């Protein structure tokens, strides 16, 4: 699963995800993609589940780009522990996603296959998404 090799600090503050995404808001590598319509933190497990679902439907043909990387540590305290006594241990990694951010891109497969594969991948994610097509590809149709 995805996680950073090394970080400057072990734990981070939670923060808030405000506004819309101005970076990675259009397709850069593939012909098809899914774009987030909500703000949420997507964990490394959810990214991996979506990747597996997409690649399984495409039968490992074509190419897939993951445009998000989980580099924010997510901490949690154990069950039935009293309040206080510091911040919990790092449980996993997540990627804060704003609305408009492209999450996955695909190329090298037909439109129908890509659309179905990305729909299956989007079901594994906690955000609502939108299927997008590169403008150059629509000219070919």
C-alpha positions in Angstrom: 0.0 0.0 0.0 1.0 3.6 -0.5 2.7 5.5 2.3 5.7 7.9 2.5 9.1 6.4 3.0 10.1 9.2 5.4 8.4 12.2 7.0 9.7 15.2 8.8 7.2 14.8 11.7 5.6 11.6 12.8 2.1 13.2 13.5 0.2 16.1 12.0 -2.8 18.2 13.0 -6.1 17.2 11.4 -6.8 20.6 9.7 -9.7 21.4 7.5 -10.3 20.9 3.8 -11.7 24.2 2.4 -12.2 25.5 -1.1 -11.8 23.8 -4.5 -8.8 22.2 -6.1 -6.8 24.3 -8.5 -4.1 21.7 -9.0 -4.6 18.4 -10.8 -8.1 19.5 -11.9 -7.8 18.3 -15.5 -6.5 15.2 -17.2 -2.7 15.2 -17.7 -1.7 11.6 -18.6 -4.7 9.5 -19.7 -7.8 9.8 -21.9 -10.3 9.1 -19.1 -10.5 9.8 -15.4 -12.6 10.4 -12.3 -12.8 13.7 -10.6 -13.8 14.2 -6.9 -16.9 16.3 -6.2 -16.5 16.3 -2.4 -13.9 17.2 0.1 -12.7 14.2 2.2 -9.6 12.3 3.3 -9.0 9.2 1.2 -7.0 6.5 3.0 -4.3 4.4 1.4 -6.5 1.3 1.8 -9.3 2.9 -0.2 -6.9 4.0 -2.9 -5.5 0.5 -3.2 -9.0 -1.1 -3.2 -10.0 1.3 -6.1 -6.8 0.5 -8.0 -7.4 -3.2 -7.7 -11.0 -2.9 -8.9 -10.0 -0.7 -11.9 -7.2 -3.0 -13.0 -9.3 -6.1 -12.5 -12.0 -4.8 -14.8 -9.5 -3.7 -17.4 -7.9 -7.2 -17.3 -4.5 -5.4 -16.7 -4.7 -3.9 -20.2 -4.1 -0.2 -20.7 -2.4 2.1 -18.2 -3.6 3.6 -14.9 -2.3 6.7 -13.1 -3.0 7.4 -9.5 -3.0 11.2 -9.1 -3.2 11.3 -5.3 -0.7 10.1 -2.7 -1.5 9.5 1.0 1.1 11.5 2.9 -0.9 12.7 5.8 -0.7 10.5 9.0 -4.0 9.5 10.5 -3.8 8.8 14.2 -6.3 7.0 16.5 -6.3 6.1 20.2 -7.1 2.6 21.2 -10.7 1.6 22.2 -11.8 2.2 25.8 -9.0 4.6 26.7 -9.7 7.6 28.9 -9.4 11.2 27.5 -6.0 12.9 27.6 -2.6 11.3 27.8 -1.5 12.7 24.4 -2.2 12.0 20.8 -2.8 8.5 19.5 -0.5 6.4 17.5 -0.3 6.6 13.7 -2.9 4.1 12.3 -2.6 4.8 8.6 -2.1 7.4 5.9 -4.5 9.5 4.0 -4.7 12.1 1.2 -6.9 15.2 1.7 -8.9 15.7 -1.5 -10.7 18.8 -2.5 -13.6 19.0 -5.0 -12.3 19.1 -8.6 -9.3 17.0 -8.0 -8.6 14.2 -10.5 -8.1 11.0 -8.6 -7.4 8.3 -11.3 -6.6 8.4 -15.0 -6.8 5.6 -17.6 -5.7 5.2 -21.2 -5.2 2.3 -23.7 -8.7 0.9 -23.3 -12.1 1.6 -25.1 -14.5 4.2 -23.7 -17.0 1.6 -22.4 -14.4 -0.4 -20.6 -12.7 2.7 -19.0 -16.1 4.1 -17.9 -17.2 0.8 -16.2 -13.7 0.3 -14.6 -13.6 3.8 -13.2 -17.2 3.4 -11.9 -16.2 0.2 -10.1 -13.2 2.0 -8.6 -15.3 5.0 -7.6 -17.5 2.7 -5.5 -14.5 2.0 -3.3 -14.0 5.7 -2.5 -15.7 7.8 0.2 -16.3 10.7 -2.2 -18.8 11.2 -5.0 -17.0 11.3 -8.4 -17.6 12.3 -12.0 -16.3 10.5 -15.1 -14.3 12.8 -17.4 -13.0 12.4 -20.9 -10.0 14.3 -22.4 -11.0 16.8 -25.1 -8.6 15.3 -27.6 -10.4 12.0 -27.3 -13.8 13.4 -27.9 -12.6 14.9 -31.3 -11.6 11.4 -32.4 -15.2 10.1 -31.8 
